[in-house]
Amino acid sequence: EVQLAESGGGLVQPGGSLGLSCAASGFSISAFYMNWVRQAPGKGLEWVAQISNDGRRTFYADSVKGRFTISRDNAKNILYLQLRSLSVEDTDMYYCALDRVGVGRGAGTQVTVSS
């Protein structure tokens, strides 16, 4: 069964940092560009970041560029997202996905930025 499982979310103060992980099972992420997307309650999915299957190319939404870093470990079948300089506007459910519109995403991990 193809599954993506996100973890690492939590409560963090503005300006803080957090590291998210996404463990894949049932398939090898090495064959895919991988993505992080996020969604606030009552709002649509927002694409956040993408990484090429070999990890050499990364792409970011303007809203997170310079603050978030996407990476991957194909040997471990894990995708990562490092979040820095967090603001309250980054409070969302974060998902890893197979494309920019969230296909194949898991249950997500909640990131809450609050003082």
C-alpha positions in Angstrom: 0.0 0.0 0.0 1.4 3.4 -1.0 1.5 5.7 2.0 3.1 8.9 3.1 3.3 9.7 6.8 4.2 13.2 8.0 5.7 13.9 11.5 7.5 16.6 13.4 4.9 19.2 13.7 4.2 21.1 17.0 3.9 24.4 18.7 6.6 26.9 18.2 7.1 30.6 19.0 7.4 33.2 16.3 10.9 33.3 14.9 11.4 29.7 15.9 12.4 26.6 13.8 10.9 23.2 13.3 11.9 20.1 11.3 9.3 18.0 9.5 9.7 14.4 8.1 7.7 12.4 5.7 8.2 8.6 5.6 7.1 6.8 2.5 6.1 3.2 2.3 4.9 1.0 -0.5 7.0 2.7 -3.2 10.3 4.4 -3.7 10.4 8.2 -3.6 13.5 8.1 -5.7 11.3 7.9 -8.8 9.5 11.1 -8.0 9.8 14.8 -7.6 8.4 15.3 -4.1 6.5 18.2 -2.6 5.3 19.8 0.6 2.0 21.5 0.6 0.0 23.1 3.5 -3.5 24.0 4.3 -5.2 26.2 6.9 -8.7 25.4 8.1 -11.3 26.5 5.6 -8.7 27.3 3.0 -7.3 25.6 -0.1 -4.0 23.7 -0.4 -1.0 25.9 -0.8 2.1 24.4 -2.5 5.2 25.1 -0.4 8.3 23.4 -1.9 9.4 20.8 -4.4 12.6 18.7 -4.8 13.8 16.8 -7.8 14.1 13.1 -7.6 17.9 13.3 -7.3 17.7 16.1 -4.8 19.8 18.5 -6.9 17.0 21.0 -7.7 14.7 22.6 -5.3 11.8 25.1 -5.8 10.0 27.2 -3.3 6.9 29.3 -3.0 7.7 33.0 -2.6 6.1 33.0 0.8 8.7 30.5 2.2 11.7 31.2 0.0 14.8 31.7 2.2 13.2 30.3 5.3 12.2 26.7 4.4 14.5 24.0 3.1 13.4 20.8 1.4 15.6 17.8 1.3 15.4 14.1 0.8 17.1 10.8 1.7 16.2 8.4 -1.0 18.1 5.5 0.7 15.8 6.0 3.8 12.8 6.8 1.7 12.2 10.0 3.7 11.5 13.6 2.7 12.3 16.5 5.0 11.3 20.1 5.4 13.2 22.5 7.7 11.2 25.5 8.7 13.0 28.6 10.1 12.0 32.2 11.0 8.4 31.0 11.5 5.6 33.4 11.7 1.9 33.0 12.7 1.1 33.0 9.0 2.9 29.6 8.8 0.4 28.0 11.0 -1.1 25.2 8.9 -1.4 21.5 8.5 1.6 20.4 6.5 1.5 17.5 4.0 4.0 15.8 1.8 2.7 14.9 -1.6 3.6 13.5 -5.0 2.7 16.7 -6.8 2.0 20.4 -6.2 -1.7 19.9 -5.8 -1.4 17.4 -3.0 -2.0 14.1 -4.7 -1.1 11.1 -2.5 -0.7 13.2 0.7 -0.8 11.6 4.1 -2.7 12.7 7.2 -0.4 15.7 7.7 1.3 17.2 10.7 0.1 20.3 12.4 2.4 23.3 12.8 1.2 26.0 15.1 3.2 29.3 15.5 2.1 31.2 18.5 3.5 33.2 21.4 
